[in-house]
Amino acid sequence: MATKIIELDGIGPVTLIKRAGNRSLRLSVTPTGVRVSMPRWTPFSAGQSFALSHKDWILAEQSKLSRPLLESGQRIGKMHHLRFEQVLGGQ
């Protein structure tokens, strides 16, 4: 499995991975970074172009990951809201 890490302006590091089982290009955004999986026969430049063509989507997904999962006042179900309280001098 061939791997290459490139730096793209505005996106950051992108890992390009060639896999024998892939039949098409696949893009994923995780907390650890952006990854493009591609068929073994695809040139790395195609993966780079693919990531650049989806730059807006990547940035939107990265912004979702940077938000906290739970926020005070967040709605939970139909009738409940989440509330965080700080307890001082806990017993």
Biopython code that builds the backbone (N, CA, C, O; Angstrom):
import numpy as np
from Bio.PDB.StructureBuilder import StructureBuilder

atoms = [
    (1, "MET", "N", (0.848, -1.164, 0.000)),
    (1, "MET", "CA", (0.000, 0.000, 0.000)),
    (1, "MET", "C", (0.901, 1.236, 0.000)),
    (1, "MET", "O", (1.614, 1.484, 0.972)),
    (2, "ALA", "N", (0.870, 2.007, -1.081)),
    (2, "ALA", "CA", (1.681, 3.212, -1.205)),
    (2, "ALA", "C", (0.972, 4.381, -0.539)),
    (2, "ALA", "O", (-0.240, 4.546, -0.678)),
    (3, "THR", "N", (1.734, 5.187, 0.181)),
    (3, "THR", "CA", (1.180, 6.326, 0.910)),
    (3, "THR", "C", (2.045, 7.555, 0.672)),
    (3, "THR", "O", (3.270, 7.465, 0.590)),
    (4, "LYS", "N", (1.384, 8.708, 0.561)),
    (4, "LYS", "CA", (2.100, 9.966, 0.388)),
    (4, "LYS", "C", (1.335, 11.038, 1.150)),
    (4, "LYS", "O", (0.107, 11.095, 1.074)),
    (5, "ILE", "N", (2.045, 11.885, 1.883)),
    (5, "ILE", "CA", (1.423, 12.992, 2.613)),
    (5, "ILE", "C", (1.811, 14.288, 1.917)),
    (5, "ILE", "O", (2.990, 14.562, 1.693)),
    (6, "ILE", "N", (0.787, 15.088, 1.577)),
    (6, "ILE", "CA", (1.027, 16.370, 0.912)),
    (6, "ILE", "C", (0.395, 17.482, 1.735)),
    (6, "ILE", "O", (-0.478, 17.224, 2.564)),
    (7, "GLU", "N", (0.824, 18.698, 1.516)),
    (7, "GLU", "CA", (0.285, 19.872, 2.200)),
    (7, "GLU", "C", (-0.481, 20.696, 1.176)),
    (7, "GLU", "O", (0.085, 21.110, 0.164)),
    (8, "LEU", "N", (-1.777, 20.940, 1.432)),
    (8, "LEU", "CA", (-2.598, 21.733, 0.525)),
    (8, "LEU", "C", (-2.987, 23.039, 1.203)),
    (8, "LEU", "O", (-3.380, 23.048, 2.370)),
    (9, "ASP", "N", (-2.876, 24.144, 0.467)),
    (9, "ASP", "CA", (-3.209, 25.458, 1.016)),
    (9, "ASP", "C", (-4.658, 25.511, 1.471)),
    (9, "ASP", "O", (-5.567, 25.148, 0.725)),
    (10, "GLY", "N", (-4.866, 25.961, 2.692)),
    (10, "GLY", "CA", (-6.211, 26.103, 3.237)),
    (10, "GLY", "C", (-6.775, 24.837, 3.839)),
    (10, "GLY", "O", (-7.724, 24.902, 4.621)),
    (11, "ILE", "N", (-6.226, 23.696, 3.501)),
    (11, "ILE", "CA", (-6.726, 22.411, 4.006)),
    (11, "ILE", "C", (-5.777, 21.839, 5.047)),
    (11, "ILE", "O", (-6.210, 21.359, 6.095)),
    (12, "GLY", "N", (-4.495, 21.889, 4.758)),
    (12, "GLY", "CA", (-3.502, 21.308, 5.652)),
    (12, "GLY", "C", (-2.983, 20.002, 5.089)),
    (12, "GLY", "O", (-3.049, 19.778, 3.880)),
    (13, "PRO", "N", (-2.463, 19.129, 5.954)),
    (13, "PRO", "CA", (-1.916, 17.867, 5.451)),
    (13, "PRO", "C", (-3.011, 16.918, 4.965)),
    (13, "PRO", "O", (-4.053, 16.760, 5.601)),
    (14, "VAL", "N", (-2.745, 16.297, 3.825)),
    (14, "VAL", "CA", (-3.673, 15.327, 3.228)),
    (14, "VAL", "C", (-2.875, 14.048, 2.965)),
    (14, "VAL", "O", (-1.812, 14.082, 2.344)),
    (15, "THR", "N", (-3.404, 12.920, 3.447)),
    (15, "THR", "CA", (-2.760, 11.630, 3.231)),
    (15, "THR", "C", (-3.380, 10.960, 2.016)),
    (15, "THR", "O", (-4.590, 10.739, 1.966)),
    (16, "LEU", "N", (-2.548, 10.641, 1.045)),
    (16, "LEU", "CA", (-2.997, 9.941, -0.162)),
    (16, "LEU", "C", (-2.594, 8.476, -0.023)),
    (16, "LEU", "O", (-1.421, 8.164, 0.182)),
    (17, "ILE", "N", (-3.567, 7.584, -0.135)),
    (17, "ILE", "CA", (-3.322, 6.159, 0.061)),
    (17, "ILE", "C", (-3.805, 5.383, -1.160)),
    (17, "ILE", "O", (-4.953, 5.520, -1.585)),
    (18, "LYS", "N", (-2.916, 4.573, -1.713)),
    (18, "LYS", "CA", (-3.282, 3.699, -2.823)),
    (18, "LYS", "C", (-3.584, 2.315, -2.264)),
    (18, "LYS", "O", (-2.784, 1.742, -1.524)),
    (19, "ARG", "N", (-4.761, 1.781, -2.632)),
    (19, "ARG", "CA", (-5.170, 0.456, -2.146)),
    (19, "ARG", "C", (-5.628, -0.397, -3.320)),
    (19, "ARG", "O", (-6.300, 0.087, -4.230)),
    (20, "ALA", "N", (-5.263, -1.649, -3.288)),
    (20, "ALA", "CA", (-5.613, -2.561, -4.372)),
    (20, "ALA", "C", (-7.122, -2.788, -4.458)),
    (20, "ALA", "O", (-7.644, -2.997, -5.554)),
    (21, "GLY", "N", (-7.824, -2.751, -3.349)),
    (21, "GLY", "CA", (-9.258, -3.040, -3.336)),
    (21, "GLY", "C", (-10.141, -1.884, -3.756)),
    (21, "GLY", "O", (-11.330, -2.088, -4.003)),
    (22, "ASN", "N", (-9.605, -0.675, -3.847)),
    (22, "ASN", "CA", (-10.418, 0.484, -4.223)),
    (22, "ASN", "C", (-10.684, 0.509, -5.722)),
    (22, "ASN", "O", (-9.817, 0.180, -6.531)),
    (23, "ARG", "N", (-11.903, 0.906, -6.069)),
    (23, "ARG", "CA", (-12.274, 1.049, -7.471)),
    (23, "ARG", "C", (-12.539, 2.500, -7.838)),
    (23, "ARG", "O", (-12.692, 2.827, -9.015)),
    (24, "SER", "N", (-12.594, 3.377, -6.829)),
    (24, "SER", "CA", (-12.831, 4.798, -7.071)),
    (24, "SER", "C", (-12.129, 5.610, -5.982)),
    (24, "SER", "O", (-11.618, 5.052, -5.012)),
    (25, "LEU", "N", (-12.112, 6.918, -6.154)),
    (25, "LEU", "CA", (-11.513, 7.803, -5.167)),
    (25, "LEU", "C", (-12.479, 8.001, -4.011)),
    (25, "LEU", "O", (-13.689, 8.114, -4.211)),
    (26, "ARG", "N", (-11.942, 8.042, -2.812)),
    (26, "ARG", "CA", (-12.770, 8.202, -1.613)),
    (26, "ARG", "C", (-12.103, 9.223, -0.705)),
    (26, "ARG", "O", (-10.898, 9.159, -0.459)),
    (27, "LEU", "N", (-12.893, 10.160, -0.213)),
    (27, "LEU", "CA", (-12.394, 11.245, 0.624)),
    (27, "LEU", "C", (-12.994, 11.121, 2.010)),
    (27, "LEU", "O", (-14.201, 10.923, 2.148)),
    (28, "SER", "N", (-12.155, 11.235, 3.050)),
    (28, "SER", "CA", (-12.667, 11.201, 4.424)),
    (28, "SER", "C", (-11.952, 12.253, 5.267)),
    (28, "SER", "O", (-10.766, 12.528, 5.085)),
    (29, "VAL", "N", (-12.720, 12.835, 6.200)),
    (29, "VAL", "CA", (-12.192, 13.843, 7.117)),
    (29, "VAL", "C", (-12.418, 13.329, 8.526)),
    (29, "VAL", "O", (-13.552, 13.062, 8.923)),
    (30, "THR", "N", (-11.340, 13.191, 9.280)),
    (30, "THR", "CA", (-11.404, 12.712, 10.659)),
    (30, "THR", "C", (-10.680, 13.704, 11.557)),
    (30, "THR", "O", (-10.021, 14.614, 11.054)),
    (31, "PRO", "N", (-10.785, 13.551, 12.875)),
    (31, "PRO", "CA", (-10.031, 14.448, 13.762)),
    (31, "PRO", "C", (-8.521, 14.372, 13.539)),
    (31, "PRO", "O", (-7.804, 15.318, 13.866)),
    (32, "THR", "N", (-8.031, 13.272, 12.992)),
    (32, "THR", "CA", (-6.594, 13.137, 12.767)),
    (32, "THR", "C", (-6.153, 13.706, 11.425)),
    (32, "THR", "O", (-4.953, 13.863, 11.201)),
    (33, "GLY", "N", (-7.075, 14.018, 10.534)),
    (33, "GLY", "CA", (-6.704, 14.625, 9.263)),
    (33, "GLY", "C", (-7.584, 14.230, 8.099)),
    (33, "GLY", "O", (-8.607, 13.564, 8.260)),
    (34, "VAL", "N", (-7.157, 14.661, 6.909)),
    (34, "VAL", "CA", (-7.886, 14.396, 5.663)),
    (34, "VAL", "C", (-7.190, 13.246, 4.948)),
    (34, "VAL", "O", (-5.961, 13.181, 4.904)),
    (35, "ARG", "N", (-7.990, 12.338, 4.389)),
    (35, "ARG", "CA", (-7.430, 11.171, 3.717)),
    (35, "ARG", "C", (-8.147, 10.940, 2.387)),
    (35, "ARG", "O", (-9.373, 11.010, 2.306)),
    (36, "VAL", "N", (-7.359, 10.666, 1.349)),
    (36, "VAL", "CA", (-7.899, 10.288, 0.047)),
    (36, "VAL", "C", (-7.418, 8.871, -0.241)),
    (36, "VAL", "O", (-6.218, 8.628, -0.365)),
    (37, "SER", "N", (-8.361, 7.941, -0.346)),
    (37, "SER", "CA", (-8.042, 6.559, -0.728)),
    (37, "SER", "C", (-8.329, 6.429, -2.211)),
    (37, "SER", "O", (-9.335, 6.937, -2.705)),
    (38, "MET", "N", (-7.442, 5.749, -2.915)),
    (38, "MET", "CA", (-7.591, 5.641, -4.363)),
    (38, "MET", "C", (-7.132, 4.279, -4.856)),
    (38, "MET", "O", (-6.396, 3.580, -4.159)),
    (39, "PRO", "N", (-7.564, 3.895, -6.059)),
    (39, "PRO", "CA", (-7.092, 2.634, -6.626)),
    (39, "PRO", "C", (-5.576, 2.642, -6.815)),
    (39, "PRO", "O", (-4.966, 3.702, -6.960)),
    (40, "ARG", "N", (-4.995, 1.496, -6.811)),
    (40, "ARG", "CA", (-3.539, 1.341, -6.917)),
    (40, "ARG", "C", (-2.985, 1.972, -8.198)),
    (40, "ARG", "O", (-1.873, 2.501, -8.190)),
    (41, "TRP", "N", (-3.736, 1.924, -9.283)),
    (41, "TRP", "CA", (-3.266, 2.407, -10.581)),
    (41, "TRP", "C", (-3.413, 3.914, -10.772)),
    (41, "TRP", "O", (-2.961, 4.448, -11.785)),
    (42, "THR", "N", (-4.033, 4.606, -9.825)),
    (42, "THR", "CA", (-4.274, 6.039, -9.947)),
    (42, "THR", "C", (-3.026, 6.831, -9.552)),
    (42, "THR", "O", (-2.400, 6.515, -8.540)),
    (43, "PRO", "N", (-2.649, 7.854, -10.329)),
    (43, "PRO", "CA", (-1.494, 8.663, -9.937)),
    (43, "PRO", "C", (-1.822, 9.546, -8.718)),
    (43, "PRO", "O", (-2.971, 9.944, -8.525)),
    (44, "PHE", "N", (-0.813, 9.843, -7.912)),
    (44, "PHE", "CA", (-1.023, 10.685, -6.732)),
    (44, "PHE", "C", (-1.572, 12.061, -7.115)),
    (44, "PHE", "O", (-2.308, 12.670, -6.339)),
    (45, "SER", "N", (-1.224, 12.550, -8.292)),
    (45, "SER", "CA", (-1.712, 13.866, -8.731)),
    (45, "SER", "C", (-3.240, 13.872, -8.868)),
    (45, "SER", "O", (-3.868, 14.910, -8.660)),
    (46, "ALA", "N", (-3.836, 12.747, -9.211)),
    (46, "ALA", "CA", (-5.300, 12.661, -9.310)),
    (46, "ALA", "C", (-5.928, 12.786, -7.925)),
    (46, "ALA", "O", (-6.969, 13.425, -7.773)),
    (47, "GLY", "N", (-5.308, 12.185, -6.924)),
    (47, "GLY", "CA", (-5.799, 12.321, -5.550)),
    (47, "GLY", "C", (-5.696, 13.745, -5.056)),
    (47, "GLY", "O", (-6.587, 14.235, -4.362)),
    (48, "GLN", "N", (-4.606, 14.414, -5.412)),
    (48, "GLN", "CA", (-4.423, 15.810, -5.025)),
    (48, "GLN", "C", (-5.485, 16.687, -5.689)),
    (48, "GLN", "O", (-6.073, 17.546, -5.032)),
    (49, "SER", "N", (-5.732, 16.484, -6.964)),
    (49, "SER", "CA", (-6.766, 17.249, -7.687)),
    (49, "SER", "C", (-8.146, 16.988, -7.104)),
    (49, "SER", "O", (-8.965, 17.900, -6.988)),
    (50, "PHE", "N", (-8.397, 15.730, -6.736)),
    (50, "PHE", "CA", (-9.685, 15.349, -6.154)),
    (50, "PHE", "C", (-9.912, 16.097, -4.838)),
    (50, "PHE", "O", (-11.003, 16.615, -4.599)),
    (51, "ALA", "N", (-8.887, 16.152, -3.986)),
    (51, "ALA", "CA", (-9.005, 16.861, -2.709)),
    (51, "ALA", "C", (-9.218, 18.357, -2.938)),
    (51, "ALA", "O", (-10.045, 18.973, -2.266)),
    (52, "LEU", "N", (-8.483, 18.939, -3.874)),
    (52, "LEU", "CA", (-8.647, 20.370, -4.161)),
    (52, "LEU", "C", (-10.031, 20.686, -4.715)),
    (52, "LEU", "O", (-10.587, 21.744, -4.421)),
    (53, "SER", "N", (-10.587, 19.789, -5.507)),
    (53, "SER", "CA", (-11.916, 20.027, -6.083)),
    (53, "SER", "C", (-13.019, 19.944, -5.026)),
    (53, "SER", "O", (-14.120, 20.453, -5.236)),
    (54, "HIS", "N", (-12.727, 19.306, -3.895)),
    (54, "HIS", "CA", (-13.700, 19.182, -2.811)),
    (54, "HIS", "C", (-13.307, 20.019, -1.590)),
    (54, "HIS", "O", (-13.686, 19.702, -0.463)),
    (55, "LYS", "N", (-12.548, 21.083, -1.828)),
    (55, "LYS", "CA", (-12.021, 21.916, -0.741)),
    (55, "LYS", "C", (-13.128, 22.486, 0.140)),
    (55, "LYS", "O", (-13.008, 22.464, 1.365)),
    (56, "ASP", "N", (-14.202, 22.996, -0.459)),
    (56, "ASP", "CA", (-15.297, 23.577, 0.330)),
    (56, "ASP", "C", (-15.921, 22.535, 1.258)),
    (56, "ASP", "O", (-16.210, 22.830, 2.418)),
    (57, "TRP", "N", (-16.128, 21.333, 0.759)),
    (57, "TRP", "CA", (-16.710, 20.264, 1.584)),
    (57, "TRP", "C", (-15.762, 19.897, 2.720)),
    (57, "TRP", "O", (-16.195, 19.711, 3.857)),
    (58, "ILE", "N", (-14.475, 19.794, 2.417)),
    (58, "ILE", "CA", (-13.482, 19.449, 3.439)),
    (58, "ILE", "C", (-13.481, 20.489, 4.552)),
    (58, "ILE", "O", (-13.471, 20.134, 5.731)),
    (59, "LEU", "N", (-13.490, 21.772, 4.190)),
    (59, "LEU", "CA", (-13.486, 22.838, 5.198)),
    (59, "LEU", "C", (-14.753, 22.814, 6.047)),
    (59, "LEU", "O", (-14.701, 23.072, 7.249)),
    (60, "ALA", "N", (-15.890, 22.505, 5.424)),
    (60, "ALA", "CA", (-17.145, 22.406, 6.180)),
    (60, "ALA", "C", (-17.083, 21.246, 7.172)),
    (60, "ALA", "O", (-17.523, 21.383, 8.314)),
    (61, "GLU", "N", (-16.544, 20.117, 6.749)),
    (61, "GLU", "CA", (-16.424, 18.957, 7.639)),
    (61, "GLU", "C", (-15.426, 19.212, 8.767)),
    (61, "GLU", "O", (-15.651, 18.783, 9.899)),
    (62, "GLN", "N", (-14.332, 19.902, 8.470)),
    (62, "GLN", "CA", (-13.351, 20.230, 9.506)),
    (62, "GLN", "C", (-13.949, 21.165, 10.548)),
    (62, "GLN", "O", (-13.639, 21.049, 11.734)),
    (63, "SER", "N", (-14.806, 22.095, 10.118)),
    (63, "SER", "CA", (-15.433, 23.007, 11.085)),
    (63, "SER", "C", (-16.422, 22.259, 11.979)),
    (63, "SER", "O", (-16.592, 22.621, 13.144)),
    (64, "LYS", "N", (-17.073, 21.226, 11.452)),
    (64, "LYS", "CA", (-17.972, 20.412, 12.271)),
    (64, "LYS", "C", (-17.197, 19.679, 13.358)),
    (64, "LYS", "O", (-17.678, 19.533, 14.481)),
    (65, "LEU", "N", (-15.995, 19.219, 13.020)),
    (65, "LEU", "CA", (-15.184, 18.473, 13.978)),
    (65, "LEU", "C", (-14.635, 19.356, 15.081)),
    (65, "LEU", "O", (-14.368, 18.874, 16.182)),
    (66, "SER", "N", (-14.460, 20.650, 14.804)),
    (66, "SER", "CA", (-13.875, 21.531, 15.805)),
    (66, "SER", "C", (-14.901, 21.991, 16.850)),
    (66, "SER", "O", (-14.523, 22.502, 17.905)),
    (67, "ARG", "N", (-16.181, 21.814, 16.564)),
    (67, "ARG", "CA", (-17.217, 22.188, 17.535)),
    (67, "ARG", "C", (-17.325, 21.147, 18.637)),
    (67, "ARG", "O", (-17.137, 19.957, 18.385)),
    (68, "PRO", "N", (-17.627, 21.586, 19.864)),
    (68, "PRO", "CA", (-17.817, 20.595, 20.931)),
    (68, "PRO", "C", (-19.070, 19.755, 20.665)),
    (68, "PRO", "O", (-20.037, 20.234, 20.073)),
    (69, "LEU", "N", (-19.039, 18.518, 21.104)),
    (69, "LEU", "CA", (-20.173, 17.630, 20.879)),
    (69, "LEU", "C", (-21.374, 18.015, 21.727)),
    (69, "LEU", "O", (-22.513, 17.910, 21.272)),
    (70, "LEU", "N", (-21.131, 18.459, 22.953)),
    (70, "LEU", "CA", (-22.206, 18.854, 23.852)),
    (70, "LEU", "C", (-22.007, 20.294, 24.285)),
    (70, "LEU", "O", (-20.897, 20.696, 24.634)),
    (71, "GLU", "N", (-23.094, 21.080, 24.262)),
    (71, "GLU", "CA", (-23.046, 22.472, 24.674)),
    (71, "GLU", "C", (-24.165, 22.726, 25.667)),
    (71, "GLU", "O", (-25.235, 22.121, 25.590)),
    (72, "SER", "N", (-23.904, 23.625, 26.596)),
    (72, "SER", "CA", (-24.934, 23.992, 27.556)),
    (72, "SER", "C", (-26.106, 24.632, 26.814)),
    (72, "SER", "O", (-25.905, 25.468, 25.933)),
    (73, "GLY", "N", (-27.314, 24.244, 27.167)),
    (73, "GLY", "CA", (-28.508, 24.750, 26.508)),
    (73, "GLY", "C", (-28.925, 23.940, 25.295)),
    (73, "GLY", "O", (-29.967, 24.214, 24.700)),
    (74, "GLN", "N", (-28.132, 22.952, 24.918)),
    (74, "GLN", "CA", (-28.442, 22.121, 23.762)),
    (74, "GLN", "C", (-29.711, 21.318, 24.022)),
    (74, "GLN", "O", (-29.910, 20.799, 25.120)),
    (75, "ARG", "N", (-30.549, 21.221, 23.030)),
    (75, "ARG", "CA", (-31.800, 20.489, 23.164)),
    (75, "ARG", "C", (-31.545, 18.991, 23.101)),
    (75, "ARG", "O", (-30.831, 18.504, 22.224)),
    (76, "ILE", "N", (-32.140, 18.266, 24.048)),
    (76, "ILE", "CA", (-32.027, 16.811, 24.092)),
    (76, "ILE", "C", (-33.445, 16.265, 24.092)),
    (76, "ILE", "O", (-34.165, 16.409, 25.080)),
    (77, "GLY", "N", (-33.847, 15.652, 23.019)),
    (77, "GLY", "CA", (-35.216, 15.155, 22.929)),
    (77, "GLY", "C", (-36.187, 16.300, 22.698)),
    (77, "GLY", "O", (-35.790, 17.385, 22.273)),
    (78, "LYS", "N", (-37.464, 16.055, 22.979)),
    (78, "LYS", "CA", (-38.500, 17.058, 22.725)),
    (78, "LYS", "C", (-38.618, 18.087, 23.837)),
    (78, "LYS", "O", (-38.899, 19.256, 23.572)),
    (79, "MET", "N", (-38.405, 17.662, 25.094)),
    (79, "MET", "CA", (-38.730, 18.541, 26.205)),
    (79, "MET", "C", (-37.546, 18.857, 27.129)),
    (79, "MET", "O", (-37.737, 19.519, 28.149)),
    (80, "HIS", "N", (-36.357, 18.412, 26.808)),
    (80, "HIS", "CA", (-35.243, 18.578, 27.728)),
    (80, "HIS", "C", (-34.113, 19.385, 27.096)),
    (80, "HIS", "O", (-33.888, 19.331, 25.886)),
    (81, "HIS", "N", (-33.405, 20.136, 27.948)),
    (81, "HIS", "CA", (-32.237, 20.900, 27.529)),
    (81, "HIS", "C", (-31.078, 20.538, 28.441)),
    (81, "HIS", "O", (-31.263, 20.301, 29.635)),
    (82, "LEU", "N", (-29.901, 20.498, 27.876)),
    (82, "LEU", "CA", (-28.702, 20.165, 28.623)),
    (82, "LEU", "C", (-28.221, 21.399, 29.377)),
    (82, "LEU", "O", (-28.213, 22.502, 28.830)),
    (83, "ARG", "N", (-27.821, 21.212, 30.635)),
    (83, "ARG", "CA", (-27.317, 22.325, 31.433)),
    (83, "ARG", "C", (-26.107, 21.854, 32.221)),
    (83, "ARG", "O", (-26.172, 20.860, 32.944)),
    (84, "PHE", "N", (-24.996, 22.581, 32.075)),
    (84, "PHE", "CA", (-23.795, 22.273, 32.827)),
    (84, "PHE", "C", (-23.729, 23.201, 34.032)),
    (84, "PHE", "O", (-23.991, 24.399, 33.918)),
    (85, "GLU", "N", (-23.378, 22.643, 35.186)),
    (85, "GLU", "CA", (-23.205, 23.440, 36.394)),
    (85, "GLU", "C", (-21.844, 23.154, 36.987)),
    (85, "GLU", "O", (-21.380, 22.014, 36.993)),
    (86, "GLN", "N", (-21.213, 24.195, 37.484)),
    (86, "GLN", "CA", (-19.917, 24.017, 38.127)),
    (86, "GLN", "C", (-20.166, 23.855, 39.627)),
    (86, "GLN", "O", (-20.840, 24.683, 40.241)),
    (87, "VAL", "N", (-19.627, 22.798, 40.209)),
    (87, "VAL", "CA", (-19.802, 22.524, 41.626)),
    (87, "VAL", "C", (-18.499, 22.902, 42.336)),
    (87, "VAL", "O", (-17.431, 22.377, 42.023)),
    (88, "LEU", "N", (-18.610, 23.814, 43.289)),
    (88, "LEU", "CA", (-17.443, 24.259, 44.031)),
    (88, "LEU", "C", (-17.408, 23.580, 45.392)),
    (88, "LEU", "O", (-18.445, 23.457, 46.043)),
    (89, "GLY", "N", (-16.254, 23.144, 45.826)),
    (89, "GLY", "CA", (-16.117, 22.501, 47.138)),
    (89, "GLY", "C", (-16.956, 21.252, 47.223)),
    (89, "GLY", "O", (-17.676, 21.051, 48.200)),
    (90, "GLY", "N", (-16.874, 20.416, 46.220)),
    (90, "GLY", "CA", (-17.692, 19.205, 46.159)),
    (90, "GLY", "C", (-17.530, 18.312, 47.368)),
    (90, "GLY", "O", (-16.431, 18.145, 47.898)),
    (91, "GLN", "N", (-18.651, 17.738, 47.799)),
    (91, "GLN", "CA", (-18.642, 16.834, 48.973)),
    (91, "GLN", "C", (-19.110, 15.474, 48.571)),
    (91, "GLN", "O", (-19.176, 14.571, 49.405)),
]
sb = StructureBuilder()
sb.init_structure("model")
sb.init_model(0)
sb.init_chain("A")
sb.init_seg("    ")
for serial, (resi, resn, name, xyz) in enumerate(atoms, 1):
    if name == "N":
        sb.init_residue(resn, " ", resi, " ")
    sb.init_atom(name, np.array(xyz, "f"), 0.0, 1.0, " ", f" {name:<3s}", serial, name[0])
structure = sb.get_structure()
